[in-house]
Amino acid sequence: MFLTISTTGVPDSPATDLGFLLHKHPGKAQSFSTAHGLAHVFYPEANDERCTAALLLEVDPVALVRRGRGGKGRGGSPDFALAQYVNDRPYAASSLLAVAMSAVFKSAMNGVCNARPELAARALPLTFELPAVPAKGGVELVHALFEPLGWQVEAEAVPLDPNFPEWGESRYVGLRLSGTLRLADALSQLYVLLPVLDDAKHYWVAPDEVDKLLNRGEGWLAGHPEQQLITRRYLSRRWSLARAATERLELARLAEADDSELEEIDNAVPAENGPEEEAEAPKPTPLAVRRRAAIVERLHAAGAKRVLDLGCGEAALVADLLKDKAFTEIVGVEVSARALMIAARRLRLDRMPERQARRLKLLQGALTYTDARLTGYDAAVLSEVIEHVDPPRLPALEYAVFGAARPGTVVVTTPNVEYNVRWESLPAGHVRHADHRFEWNRAEFRAWADQVATAYGYTVEFGPVGDEDPEVGPPTQLAAFTLGADASASTDTKGE
């Protein structure tokens, strides 16, 4: 199996900087032992104008079969005794090459370049070439997978036999990809899409493959037009895993969406005074700040010390909780790895005093699935979260939080759609954020909260956040749930 990665020099950066990114010196040929053979890395060309790194995977077919014995793949069945040795695996780029890439170029794929960190963040002109790629779906599928990611695709079907063109085309293509992007992104995309093109993997697909897919697909997979096909094939058509990945991708897409609309609304104040009065009036407190203050006040009233911020985003509320010594343990939970990275950076987690750092955890997790890590806490917060969930998925979230995690107090905030008419910057009929699946009026929110409280043994109180308008109510509505003293500790079987 053979792959080349080429780049050209850019201002202030010679092409040979590719060696820094790959952590492989252009002047050396190196070999690495893998589970299925030897991987060789060398540079056919390396100068300031152009640099090419080559990865040659020399697969040992016997070792490949031996590793498969007794498993659930092809190697575990006597029916494939001959096919185990006479197949295309050692020659055509497949999941074997993807695994070798992740082993040999691990730091590059993770965007790590300690010697030249600015290089890892820079988009470079890159060209990837693979002479033989199995493509179940042909040239059309290759274009459908790579072009939405910004690649210029050159794919040519390989004939079954050049001497007999009437035999038609094989399932293989010669592939050349050109584009300007970060090397880490390019490698991650190829890592995911090689086994997708092949529609096969050489190893048993376990549940942890969902995490690998979401990790390598972060930033591009959620919005890809072929997302479902990619997810299904990458996970070898294991439908339970594909469904779990699809749901987590949807939550990630919502979490990583541009928050500019929401921030604009949260930090705006409806115009009620004339220009003269506005000039003299003190600058009002943004709604986002008032909302966090209202949540903290409710947590204090409940006597909570160990608190979950579910859907913590970039950790604005977590930061406020850390400043308050009454909270001895704060856990931020977020489905988006990118948001958690931003949160850690904003909180200066790497420089945080040890005593304060011991109070904080940041966890990646989806709120529509039960998670044993979230049980036993005094309180949980769902701040501006429920409106990002499709209504059919709300029962799963309700069960995961109120039925399984079962904190003593749950504080929920959500927009009051009736108040939207007071925002001059919000067009009529629009919700406050493009990714809101719904926005409830006061009656709808109360009906939902009452139903959840009854189902899971909580009582609920309601309160406004922000100035309450006599006609349309407050901009944000809040519900504080308290677990009943005689509520059963057993969990309901509803949801997932």
RARACOR-V697936 format. One record per run of one state. SS is the DSSP state (alpha for helix, beta for strand, coil for the rest). FROM is the first residue (numbers start at 1). TO is the last residue. Records with the same first field share a line. If there is no record, write none. Layout:
BEGIN
SS: FROM-TO + FROM-TO
END
This chain:
BEGIN
coil: 1-1 + 9-9 + 11-12 + 14-14 + 23-29 + 35-36 + 47-49 + 60-60 + 69-73 + 77-77 + 81-92 + 94-94 + 105-105 + 110-116 + 121-123 + 135-137 + 150-151 + 160-164 + 168-168 + 182-182 + 199-207 + 217-226 + 235-238 + 257-259 + 267-274 + 281-286 + 303-305 + 311-315 + 324-328 + 335-336 + 347-348 + 352-353 + 358-359 + 365-371 + 375-378 + 384-385 + 389-390 + 406-408 + 416-416 + 423-441 + 457-457 + 466-468 + 470-472 + 474-475 + 484-496
beta: 2-8 + 10-10 + 13-13 + 30-34 + 37-46 + 50-59 + 93-93 + 124-134 + 152-159 + 169-181 + 306-310 + 329-334 + 360-364 + 379-383 + 409-415 + 458-465 + 469-469 + 473-473 + 476-483
alpha: 15-22 + 61-68 + 74-76 + 78-80 + 95-104 + 106-109 + 117-120 + 138-149 + 165-167 + 183-198 + 208-216 + 227-234 + 239-256 + 260-266 + 275-280 + 287-302 + 316-323 + 337-346 + 349-351 + 354-357 + 372-374 + 386-388 + 391-405 + 417-422 + 442-456
END
